[in-house]
Amino acid sequence: QVGIIEYIDHILGREDEILRVEQIRKAKTKMFKCFHDAKCIFIGDALWDVKAALQSHTVPFMIASEVLKMLQFRELGMSYANSIINALRFVIKSSCVQ
């Protein structure tokens, strides 16, 4: 729907692992062989996504289109955007700066 599928190497979901933290670990292991060494960003939209990202040594970046979620993520000090498009723009722009 957002025209990015051609840039995606792997997709993991509940069919692969039930727990979100295990999904992230499996994706990082698949892509980088050793998930502890990989520097990754996980884009999610819920507080348990923050928890799973932090548990898997991954940087959380949140999608918050509702005011309550924006306030929650701001209070937690999490980076967030109001849509997946804006989140991807931020991530791509940030990765080009380094």
C-alpha positions in Angstrom: 0.0 0.0 0.0 2.9 2.4 0.6 5.0 1.2 -2.3 8.0 -0.1 -0.4 7.8 -3.9 -0.8 10.6 -3.9 -3.4 13.0 -2.6 -0.6 12.1 -5.3 1.9 14.3 -8.4 2.2 12.4 -10.4 4.8 8.9 -10.4 6.3 8.2 -12.2 9.6 4.9 -12.4 11.4 2.9 -14.4 13.9 3.2 -17.5 11.7 7.0 -17.5 12.2 7.1 -16.6 16.0 4.3 -15.8 18.4 6.2 -13.4 20.6 7.2 -10.0 19.1 10.7 -10.1 20.7 11.3 -13.5 19.1 10.2 -12.1 15.8 12.7 -9.4 16.0 15.5 -11.7 17.1 14.7 -14.1 14.3 14.7 -11.3 11.7 18.0 -9.9 13.0 19.6 -13.4 13.0 18.3 -14.1 9.5 19.6 -10.8 8.2 22.8 -10.4 10.2 23.7 -13.9 11.5 24.2 -12.5 15.0 21.5 -10.4 16.3 23.5 -8.8 19.2 25.9 -7.2 16.7 23.2 -5.8 14.4 22.2 -2.1 14.7 18.5 -2.1 13.8 15.4 0.0 14.1 12.1 -1.6 14.8 9.0 0.3 13.7 5.9 -0.4 15.8 2.7 1.2 17.1 2.2 -0.2 20.6 3.9 -0.1 24.0 4.7 -3.9 23.8 6.5 -3.1 20.6 8.8 -0.7 22.6 9.3 -3.5 25.1 10.2 -6.1 22.5 12.5 -3.8 20.7 14.4 -2.9 23.9 14.6 -6.6 24.9 16.1 -7.5 21.6 18.7 -4.7 21.6 16.9 -2.8 18.9 16.0 0.9 18.6 12.2 1.4 18.8 10.6 3.9 16.4 6.9 4.3 16.9 3.9 5.1 14.8 1.4 7.3 16.7 -1.6 8.7 14.9 -3.6 9.2 18.0 -2.9 12.0 20.6 -2.8 9.5 23.5 -0.2 7.4 21.9 1.9 10.5 21.0 1.8 11.5 24.6 2.7 8.1 25.8 5.7 7.8 23.5 6.8 11.3 24.2 6.7 10.6 28.0 8.8 7.5 27.4 11.3 9.4 25.3 10.6 7.4 22.2 11.0 8.7 18.7 7.7 8.6 16.8 5.9 9.7 13.6 2.3 10.1 12.8 2.4 7.6 9.8 4.5 4.8 8.4 5.4 7.1 5.5 6.8 9.8 7.8 8.6 7.1 9.9 10.3 5.7 6.9 11.2 9.2 5.7 12.8 9.9 9.0 14.7 6.6 9.2 16.0 7.0 5.6 17.0 10.6 6.2 18.7 9.7 9.4 20.6 6.8 7.9 21.9 9.1 5.0 23.3 11.6 7.5 25.7 9.2 9.1 
